[in-house]
Amino acid sequence: MNSGLGFPTHFAPKDENGAILIKQAEAYCKRGPIRATQIGKEGTTEVAQDSLQHTVDDEVNRFVKENELVRMIKIEQIDAIVVGTQDDVRLVYVFPKRIDELLSRKAQWGDFAETLREKALPRMEKGEIILNTNIPEPVLQKAGLQQSQYTQPRVQQAYKEKSRRKGYKPG
């Protein structure tokens, strides 16, 4: 159990079998590597044996961080170019309109690719890739990107243009 208030994780077995499993997991984690953590502003280092508590806390923190990054990319890619690595994400260019609106016609793909080439690519740092999944691959290739410089897009063709509602003509 972890209250989310910065206190350590606590494990309480429901029955005898749970107690045995917790002891086995603790013994397994103690066989792991020695953990060195930095404490305080002075940067003092504490060396401790790995424990089940630390292992679970690390996994939960990793899971939360990954989900936050995925959620941020999904939200920000609506109208921006998102770049980064597995650990860090940032925006390099924000469009005045939604990307799906800008790419709604294939005729606009060239202009979008040029904007990518001139505005976004120069701001990318070494090791970063474009994390947007809402830009068709031909647009990314037209901008001069190699496949290793972007994540695999989910859209491959033009967005469907919104059809105008046609009025009813009485016969």
N, CA, C and O of each residue as an XYZ file, in Angstrom:
684
protein
N       0.851     -1.161      0.000
C       0.000      0.000      0.000
C       0.902      1.230      0.000
O       1.917      1.263      0.697
N       0.531      2.237     -0.780
C       1.265      3.492     -0.809
C       0.232      4.599     -0.813
O      -0.640      4.636     -1.682
N       0.322      5.499      0.149
C      -0.678      6.553      0.281
C      -0.471      7.692     -0.699
O      -1.349      8.543     -0.842
N       0.680      7.730     -1.387
C       0.950      8.800     -2.324
C       1.384     10.077     -1.657
O       1.384     11.133     -2.291
N       1.752     10.012     -0.405
C       2.148     11.208      0.342
C       3.651     11.270      0.572
O       4.120     12.038      1.411
N       4.406     10.470     -0.166
C       5.848     10.486     -0.014
C       6.374      9.483      0.992
O       7.584      9.396      1.204
N       5.486      8.726      1.615
C       5.913      7.720      2.566
C       6.278      6.448      1.810
O       5.855      6.262      0.670
N       7.060      5.575      2.435
C       7.447      4.344      1.745
C       6.254      3.411      1.521
O       5.240      3.474      2.216
N       6.418      2.563      0.545
C       5.395      1.570      0.253
C       5.399      0.509      1.348
O       6.457      0.069      1.797
N       4.222      0.112      1.762
C       4.071     -0.878      2.832
C       3.302     -2.067      2.269
O       2.325     -1.896      1.540
N       3.745     -3.262      2.609
C       3.087     -4.475      2.145
C       2.462     -5.197      3.320
O       3.131     -5.446      4.322
N       1.184     -5.535      3.210
C       0.487     -6.275      4.258
C      -0.182     -7.485      3.616
O      -1.014     -7.327      2.724
N       0.167     -8.674      4.054
C      -0.429     -9.874      3.458
C      -1.882    -10.055      3.877
O      -2.284     -9.694      4.983
N      -2.655    -10.624      2.960
C      -4.058    -10.916      3.276
C      -4.186    -12.241      4.023
O      -5.089    -12.427      4.839
N      -3.263    -13.156      3.726
C      -3.312    -14.473      4.371
C      -1.887    -15.028      4.472
O      -0.926    -14.332      4.146
N      -1.751    -16.270      4.920
C      -0.435    -16.893      5.088
C       0.292    -17.029      3.755
O       1.502    -16.817      3.675
N      -0.445    -17.381      2.718
C       0.161    -17.526      1.396
C       0.721    -16.185      0.919
O       1.797    -16.143      0.322
N       0.004    -15.096      1.175
C       0.475    -13.761      0.803
C       1.739    -13.384      1.542
O       2.633    -12.760      0.970
N       1.823    -13.758      2.819
C       3.017    -13.473      3.618
C       4.225    -14.211      3.058
O       5.326    -13.662      3.004
N       4.021    -15.448      2.643
C       5.107    -16.241      2.055
C       5.572    -15.605      0.746
O       6.773    -15.497      0.498
N       4.635    -15.189     -0.080
C       4.988    -14.567     -1.354
C       5.738    -13.243     -1.159
O       6.685    -12.955     -1.891
N       5.326    -12.455     -0.192
C       6.013    -11.188      0.096
C       7.443    -11.459      0.557
O       8.366    -10.762      0.133
N       7.643    -12.459      1.418
C       8.994    -12.797      1.885
C       9.867    -13.281      0.733
O      11.047    -12.937      0.665
N       9.301    -14.072     -0.171
C      10.059    -14.545     -1.333
C      10.448    -13.369     -2.243
O      11.569    -13.319     -2.750
N       9.526    -12.435     -2.444
C       9.813    -11.274     -3.295
C      10.878    -10.389     -2.652
O      11.749     -9.869     -3.351
N      10.822    -10.210     -1.335
C      11.835     -9.415     -0.639
C      13.207    -10.072     -0.748
O      14.205     -9.387     -0.973
N      13.264    -11.386     -0.590
C      14.544    -12.101     -0.699
C      15.093    -11.973     -2.119
O      16.296    -11.786     -2.306
N      14.232    -12.072     -3.100
C      14.663    -11.935     -4.502
C      15.240    -10.544     -4.759
O      16.291    -10.418     -5.386
N      14.568     -9.511     -4.286
C      15.025     -8.132     -4.503
C      16.333     -7.842     -3.772
O      17.145     -7.058     -4.264
N      16.555     -8.450     -2.619
C      17.799     -8.228     -1.871
C      19.006     -8.810     -2.602
O      20.136     -8.384     -2.368
N      18.773     -9.783     -3.489
C      19.868    -10.352     -4.274
C      20.260     -9.427     -5.422
O      21.272     -9.653     -6.085
N      19.471     -8.395     -5.655
C      19.720     -7.472     -6.760
C      20.890     -6.553     -6.497
O      21.599     -6.714     -5.503
N      21.100     -5.590     -7.377
C      22.249     -4.692     -7.243
C      22.108     -3.752     -6.050
O      21.009     -3.509     -5.551
N      23.249     -3.231     -5.610
C      23.261     -2.245     -4.530
C      22.825     -0.918     -5.126
O      23.267     -0.543     -6.212
N      21.969     -0.217     -4.426
C      21.358      1.025     -4.913
C      22.081      2.216     -4.303
O      22.285      2.287     -3.091
N      22.466      3.160     -5.176
C      23.065      4.410     -4.708
C      22.100      5.534     -5.054
O      21.791      5.751     -6.225
N      21.627      6.246     -4.043
C      20.683      7.338     -4.273
C      21.236      8.638     -3.727
O      21.923      8.665     -2.705
N      20.924      9.714     -4.430
C      21.373     11.035     -4.014
C      20.331     11.634     -3.085
O      19.137     11.605     -3.382
N      20.780     12.176     -1.962
C      19.864     12.704     -0.961
C      20.176     14.176     -0.728
O      21.336     14.565     -0.593
N      19.142     14.970     -0.685
C      19.289     16.382     -0.333
C      19.962     17.219     -1.393
O      20.384     16.719     -2.436
N      20.054     18.523     -1.100
C      20.640     19.486     -2.028
C      22.154     19.371     -2.096
O      22.762     19.718     -3.109
N      22.766     18.883     -1.020
C      24.219     18.775     -0.986
C      24.711     17.677     -1.910
O      25.885     17.660     -2.282
N      23.838     16.770     -2.281
C      24.218     15.689     -3.168
C      24.897     14.538     -2.460
O      25.658     13.799     -3.083
N      24.640     14.366     -1.169
C      25.210     13.227     -0.466
C      24.601     11.944     -1.015
O      23.427     11.905     -1.382
N      25.395     10.922     -1.066
C      24.953      9.660     -1.641
C      24.767      8.628     -0.552
O      25.611      8.467      0.330
N      23.645      7.929     -0.630
C      23.360      6.860      0.320
C      23.399      5.549     -0.446
O      22.786      5.421     -1.506
N      24.109      4.594      0.082
C      24.198      3.279     -0.548
C      23.367      2.318      0.282
O      23.538      2.217      1.497
N      22.459      1.611     -0.392
C      21.587      0.681      0.328
C      21.334     -0.548     -0.524
O      21.405     -0.505     -1.752
N      21.042     -1.623      0.147
C      20.677     -2.842     -0.550
C      19.306     -2.652     -1.188
O      18.427     -2.035     -0.588
N      19.118     -3.168     -2.381
C      17.822     -3.054     -3.047
C      16.779     -3.808     -2.222
O      17.090     -4.807     -1.574
N      15.554     -3.324     -2.256
C      14.488     -3.965     -1.497
C      13.229     -4.025     -2.356
O      13.130     -3.370     -3.393
N      12.283     -4.817     -1.903
C      11.005     -4.925     -2.596
C      10.332     -3.558     -2.644
O       9.748     -3.181     -3.660
N      10.413     -2.836     -1.565
C       9.810     -1.504     -1.476
C      10.380     -0.575     -2.559
O       9.617      0.084     -3.265
N      11.706     -0.518     -2.694
C      12.338      0.330     -3.701
C      12.003     -0.138     -5.117
O      11.750      0.678     -6.004
N      12.003     -1.450     -5.321
C      11.717     -1.996     -6.648
C      10.306     -1.633     -7.083
O      10.102     -1.201     -8.217
N       9.337     -1.801     -6.207
C       7.941     -1.474     -6.535
C       7.791      0.031     -6.775
O       7.132      0.447     -7.727
N       8.404      0.842     -5.909
C       8.333      2.298     -6.088
C       8.931      2.722     -7.429
O       8.365      3.570     -8.118
N      10.070      2.138     -7.801
C      10.704      2.473     -9.083
C       9.808      2.102    -10.265
O       9.672      2.874    -11.215
N       9.204      0.927    -10.202
C       8.329      0.485    -11.299
C       7.085      1.362    -11.418
O       6.663      1.698    -12.525
N       6.503      1.729    -10.293
C       5.326      2.607    -10.314
C       5.702      3.970    -10.880
O       4.973      4.521    -11.705
N       6.835      4.519    -10.445
C       7.282      5.819    -10.964
C       7.551      5.763    -12.459
O       7.189      6.688    -13.186
N       8.184      4.682    -12.933
C       8.452      4.518    -14.367
C       7.145      4.441    -15.150
O       7.010      5.062    -16.204
N       6.191      3.684    -14.638
C       4.896      3.527    -15.298
C       4.159      4.868    -15.388
O       3.620      5.215    -16.439
N       4.140      5.613    -14.288
C       3.457      6.914    -14.266
C       4.121      7.882    -15.237
O       3.434      8.591    -15.973
N       5.449      7.917    -15.245
C       6.170      8.831    -16.143
C       5.892      8.499    -17.605
O       5.654      9.402    -18.407
N       5.918      7.217    -17.963
C       5.634      6.811    -19.344
C       4.222      7.225    -19.751
O       4.021      7.744    -20.849
N       3.250      7.001    -18.879
C       1.870      7.362    -19.200
C       1.691      8.865    -19.329
O       0.932      9.324    -20.183
N       2.375      9.637    -18.497
C       2.300     11.097    -18.602
C       2.884     11.579    -19.926
O       2.330     12.480    -20.556
N       4.004     10.982    -20.354
C       4.614     11.369    -21.629
C       3.698     11.036    -22.802
O       3.533     11.844    -23.716
N       3.107      9.854    -22.774
C       2.198      9.450    -23.848
C       0.995     10.385    -23.909
O       0.578     10.802    -24.989
N       0.444     10.710    -22.748
C      -0.712     11.611    -22.699
C      -0.338     13.010    -23.200
O      -1.115     13.633    -23.923
N       0.827     13.500    -22.827
C       1.258     14.823    -23.268
C       1.443     14.859    -24.780
O       1.023     15.813    -25.434
N       2.070     13.824    -25.338
C       2.269     13.772    -26.786
C       0.929     13.762    -27.494
O       0.740     14.481    -28.474
N       0.002     12.959    -27.012
C      -1.311     12.844    -27.639
C      -2.049     14.179    -27.645
O      -2.718     14.510    -28.624
N      -1.935     14.939    -26.574
C      -2.621     16.230    -26.480
C      -1.908     17.294    -27.304
O      -2.545     18.030    -28.058
N      -0.590     17.377    -27.162
C       0.163     18.452    -27.802
C       0.302     18.278    -29.311
O       0.446     19.271    -30.024
N       0.261     17.048    -29.817
C       0.450     16.848    -31.249
C      -0.737     17.319    -32.081
O      -0.668     17.312    -33.310
N      -1.798     17.718    -31.446
C      -2.972     18.210    -32.180
C      -2.606     19.421    -33.019
O      -3.038     19.534    -34.166
N      -1.802     20.343    -32.451
C      -1.457     21.555    -33.194
C       0.025     21.913    -33.093
O       0.395     23.060    -33.347
N       0.886     20.948    -32.724
C       2.301     21.261    -32.554
C       3.179     20.101    -33.006
O       2.732     18.959    -33.109
N       4.440     20.428    -33.274
C       5.436     19.402    -33.554
C       6.094     19.064    -32.229
O       6.679     19.926    -31.573
N       5.990     17.795    -31.842
C       6.530     17.317    -30.577
C       7.772     16.490    -30.872
O       7.723     15.553    -31.669
N       8.887     16.834    -30.230
C      10.124     16.087    -30.409
C      10.628     15.648    -29.056
O      10.195     16.155    -28.020
N      11.551     14.696    -29.073
C      12.134     14.288    -27.813
C      12.735     12.911    -27.863
O      12.926     12.321    -28.927
N      13.029     12.416    -26.675
C      13.562     11.077    -26.489
C      12.581     10.318    -25.599
O      11.484     10.803    -25.322
N      12.973      9.144    -25.159
C      12.094      8.366    -24.286
C      11.882      9.047    -22.941
O      10.864      8.826    -22.285
N      12.835      9.870    -22.530
C      12.763     10.484    -21.204
C      12.294     11.930    -21.208
O      11.839     12.432    -20.180
N      12.395     12.600    -22.334
C      12.121     14.030    -22.375
C      11.344     14.384    -23.641
O      11.655     13.895    -24.727
N      10.336     15.236    -23.491
C       9.493     15.646    -24.601
C       9.376     17.164    -24.588
O       9.252     17.774    -23.526
N       9.418     17.775    -25.778
C       9.229     19.223    -25.848
C       8.603     19.593    -27.190
O       8.623     18.815    -28.144
N       8.045     20.809    -27.236
C       7.439     21.328    -28.454
C       8.472     22.190    -29.169
O       9.172     22.977    -28.532
N       8.571     22.046    -30.500
C       9.506     22.898    -31.228
C       8.790     23.890    -32.134
O       9.371     24.904    -32.521
N       7.541     23.611    -32.475
C       6.803     24.548    -33.313
C       5.309     24.325    -33.095
O       4.833     23.190    -33.108
N       4.574     25.419    -32.895
C       3.123     25.352    -32.710
C       2.462     26.026    -33.900
O       2.796     27.159    -34.246
N       1.526     25.328    -34.522
C       0.812     25.839    -35.690
C      -0.397     26.664    -35.254
O      -0.930     26.456    -34.164
N      -0.830     27.596    -36.098
C      -2.008     28.391    -35.750
C      -3.311     27.593    -35.852
O      -4.327     27.986    -35.278
N      -3.281     26.475    -36.581
C      -4.451     25.609    -36.740
C      -4.077     24.188    -36.354
O      -2.906     23.870    -36.147
N      -5.093     23.343    -36.261
C      -4.873     21.926    -36.000
C      -4.134     21.293    -37.175
O      -4.358     21.677    -38.323
N      -3.273     20.344    -36.906
C      -2.504     19.685    -37.956
C      -3.412     18.938    -38.921
O      -3.154     18.936    -40.124
N      -4.471     18.301    -38.421
C      -5.365     17.585    -39.331
C      -6.062     18.531    -40.300
O      -6.369     18.139    -41.426
N      -6.319     19.773    -39.882
C      -6.897     20.760    -40.792
C      -5.870     21.193    -41.835
O      -6.201     21.359    -43.009
N      -4.626     21.373    -41.403
C      -3.578     21.794    -42.335
C      -3.268     20.716    -43.366
O      -2.864     21.026    -44.486
N      -3.451     19.467    -42.999
C      -3.145     18.357    -43.912
C      -4.393     17.764    -44.559
O      -4.352     16.652    -45.086
N      -5.497     18.498    -44.522
C      -6.757     17.965    -45.039
C      -6.741     17.812    -46.558
O      -7.509     17.018    -47.101
N      -5.888     18.551    -47.248
C      -5.758     18.430    -48.715
C      -4.321     18.084    -49.051
O      -3.386     18.657    -48.492
N      -4.152     17.144    -49.968
C      -2.799     16.738    -50.358
C      -2.019     17.907    -50.946
O      -0.790     17.914    -50.891
N      -2.704     18.885    -51.503
C      -2.030     20.044    -52.088
C      -1.269     20.838    -51.019
O      -0.326     21.560    -51.343
N      -1.665     20.710    -49.770
C      -1.020     21.455    -48.683
C       0.162     20.701    -48.066
O       0.882     21.257    -47.237
N       0.362     19.463    -48.457
C       1.417     18.660    -47.866
C       2.803     19.246    -48.128
O       3.673     19.184    -47.259
N       3.015     19.810    -49.307
C       4.315     20.404    -49.633
C       4.635     21.584    -48.730
O       5.760     21.718    -48.247
N       3.638     22.445    -48.504
C       3.852     23.594    -47.618
C       4.134     23.136    -46.187
O       4.983     23.704    -45.499
N       3.419     22.113    -45.753
C       3.619     21.596    -44.397
C       5.027     21.007    -44.267
O       5.702     21.224    -43.261
N       5.468     20.258    -45.292
C       6.809     19.666    -45.271
C       7.875     20.764    -45.232
O       8.883     20.630    -44.539
N       7.651     21.835    -45.969
C       8.597     22.956    -45.971
C       8.653     23.619    -44.592
O       9.730     23.987    -44.122
N       7.504     23.770    -43.950
C       7.468     24.340    -42.601
C       8.227     23.437    -41.630
O       8.970     23.924    -40.778
N       8.041     22.136    -41.757
C       8.783     21.188    -40.921
C      10.284     21.366    -41.117
O      11.040     21.451    -40.149
N      10.707     21.422    -42.376
C      12.121     21.534    -42.716
C      12.736     22.841    -42.185
O      13.861     22.842    -41.685
N      11.992     23.948    -42.297
C      12.536     25.261    -41.929
C      12.368     25.602    -40.446
O      13.245     26.242    -39.866
N      11.274     25.193    -39.828
C      10.965     25.623    -38.458
C      11.269     24.574    -37.399
O      11.772     24.906    -36.326
N      10.967     23.313    -37.689
C      11.095     22.281    -36.654
C      12.457     21.596    -36.652
O      13.071     21.447    -35.595
N      12.928     21.184    -37.807
C      14.171     20.418    -37.863
C      15.380     21.163    -37.297
O      16.175     20.550    -36.584
N      15.554     22.458    -37.581
C      16.709     23.155    -36.999
C      16.677     23.228    -35.469
O      17.721     23.419    -34.844
N      15.512     23.082    -34.863
C      15.393     23.170    -33.396
C      15.550     21.824    -32.706
O      15.585     21.749    -31.477
N      15.645     20.759    -33.501
C      15.826     19.431    -32.910
C      17.279     19.248    -32.488
O      18.198     19.661    -33.196
N      17.476     18.631    -31.340
C      18.817     18.352    -30.850
C      19.214     16.931    -31.228
O      18.375     16.124    -31.629
N      20.485     16.641    -31.097
C      20.998     15.323    -31.445
C      20.305     14.247    -30.611
O      20.176     14.386    -29.394
N      19.867     13.193    -31.256
C      19.215     12.089    -30.563
C      17.708     12.229    -30.435
O      17.038     11.280    -30.029
N      17.161     13.386    -30.770
C      15.716     13.579    -30.685
C      15.046     13.119    -31.986
O      15.645     13.142    -33.062
N      13.805     12.709    -31.849
C      13.001     12.337    -33.011
C      11.656     13.052    -32.925
O      11.248     13.514    -31.860
N      10.975     13.133    -34.068
C       9.622     13.696    -34.074
C       8.685     12.624    -33.545
O       8.665     11.503    -34.052
N       7.907     12.970    -32.523
C       7.041     12.007    -31.846
C       5.595     12.060    -32.324
O       4.774     11.258    -31.876
N       5.264     12.984    -33.221
C       3.903     13.085    -33.751
C       3.546     11.811    -34.505
O       4.345     11.290    -35.284
N       2.339     11.320    -34.263
C       1.839     10.171    -35.017
C       0.715     10.596    -35.952
O       0.087      9.751    -36.591
N       0.456     11.903    -36.038
C      -0.656     12.410    -36.838
C      -0.198     13.093    -38.123
O      -0.969     13.827    -38.741
N       1.037     12.861    -38.526
C       1.551     13.412    -39.779
C       1.838     12.244    -40.705
O       2.613     11.358    -40.345
N       1.236     12.215    -41.892
C       1.462     11.095    -42.815
C       2.947     10.945    -43.176
O       3.672     11.934    -43.277
N       3.378      9.714    -43.365
C       4.776      9.422    -43.652
C       5.303     10.120    -44.906
O       6.443     10.583    -44.895
N       4.523     10.216    -45.984
C       5.038     10.935    -47.159
C       5.402     12.394    -46.865
O       6.330     12.930    -47.470
N       4.688     13.034    -45.948
C       4.987     14.422    -45.579
C       6.320     14.473    -44.838
O       7.143     15.352    -45.093
N       6.529     13.537    -43.928
C       7.776     13.496    -43.174
C       8.963     13.221    -44.098
O      10.029     13.816    -43.937
N       8.780     12.329    -45.053
C       9.850     12.025    -45.998
C      10.112     13.212    -46.927
O      11.260     13.488    -47.277
N       9.057     13.905    -47.321
C       9.199     15.083    -48.168
C       9.974     16.194    -47.452
O      10.639     17.008    -48.095
N       9.883     16.222    -46.132
C      10.609     17.209    -45.332
C      12.082     16.827    -45.183
O      12.873     17.600    -44.643
N      12.451     15.639    -45.660
C      13.847     15.215    -45.614
C      14.205     14.368    -44.408
O      15.386     14.183    -44.113
N      13.209     13.852    -43.708
C      13.471     13.024    -42.528
C      13.709     11.568    -42.927
O      13.063     11.042    -43.833
N      14.646     10.934    -42.233
C      14.867      9.505    -42.376
C      13.903      8.783    -41.432
O      13.397      9.384    -40.484
N      13.653      7.516    -41.683
C      12.705      6.773    -40.856
C      13.141      6.711    -39.392
O      12.297      6.565    -38.508
N      14.418      6.817    -39.127
C      14.913      6.779    -37.750
C      14.706      8.109    -37.021
O      14.973      8.200    -35.822
N      14.233      9.145    -37.730
C      14.057     10.461    -37.122
C      12.615     10.759    -36.734
O      12.317     11.875    -36.308
N      11.712      9.789    -36.870
C      10.318     10.002    -36.498
C       9.682      8.691    -36.069
O      10.136      7.610    -36.445
N       8.621      8.804    -35.275
C       7.868      7.615    -34.889
C       6.932      7.239    -36.026
O       6.582      8.081    -36.853
N       6.536      6.002    -36.068
C       5.677      5.522    -37.149
C       4.315      6.208    -37.074
O       3.618      6.093    -36.066
N       3.929      6.924    -38.137
C       2.641      7.627    -38.117
C       1.460      6.660    -38.137
O       1.562      5.537    -38.630
N       0.346      7.121    -37.592
C      -0.893      6.335    -37.618
C      -1.747      6.679    -38.824
O      -2.646      5.920    -39.185
N      -1.473      7.822    -39.454
C      -2.219      8.217    -40.650
C      -1.295      8.092    -41.851
O      -0.131      8.489    -41.798
N      -1.818      7.543    -42.922
C      -1.008      7.354    -44.116
C      -1.528      8.146    -45.312
O      -0.782      8.407    -46.256
N      -2.775      8.520    -45.278
C      -3.341      9.272    -46.395
C      -3.892     10.590    -45.884
O      -3.831     10.896    -44.693
N      -4.427     11.353    -46.810
C      -4.956     12.670    -46.451
C      -6.139     12.511    -45.501
O      -6.889     11.538    -45.570
N      -6.282     13.479    -44.623
C      -7.458     13.498    -43.768
C      -8.670     13.740    -44.651
O      -8.573     14.420    -45.673
N      -9.788     13.195    -44.269
C     -10.996     13.394    -45.060
C     -11.464     14.832    -44.922
O     -11.566     15.375    -43.822
N     -11.740     15.423    -46.057
C     -12.239     16.795    -46.032
C     -13.666     16.768    -45.512
O     -14.432     15.849    -45.805
N     -14.007     17.768    -44.754
C     -15.362     17.847    -44.231
C     -16.268     18.300    -45.364
O     -16.061     19.352    -45.969
N     -17.259     17.496    -45.631
C     -18.157     17.847    -46.729
C     -19.140     18.916    -46.271
O     -19.615     18.924    -45.135
N     -19.416     19.793    -47.183
C     -20.381     20.836    -46.868
C     -21.783     20.268    -46.969
O     -22.077     19.429    -47.821
N     -22.604     20.725    -46.116
C     -23.989     20.263    -46.133
C     -24.700     20.923    -47.296
O     -24.689     22.144    -47.451
N     -25.303     20.102    -48.089
C     -26.015     20.636    -49.249
C     -27.455     20.902    -48.868
O     -28.101     20.121    -48.170
N     -27.915     22.000    -49.337
C     -29.285     22.391    -49.018
C     -30.318     21.516    -49.718
O     -30.032     20.905    -50.748
N     -31.477     21.464    -49.171
C     -32.562     20.684    -49.732
C     -33.318     21.545    -50.729
O     -33.764     22.648    -50.413
N     -33.450     21.024    -51.929
C     -34.172     21.774    -52.946
C     -35.517     21.091    -53.151
O     -35.586     19.933    -53.564
N     -36.571     21.819    -52.859
C     -37.890     21.213    -53.040
C     -38.142     20.915    -54.519
O     -37.778     21.708    -55.387
N     -38.747     19.808    -54.790
C     -38.907     19.342    -56.142
C     -40.133     19.765    -56.772
O     -40.380     19.427    -57.930
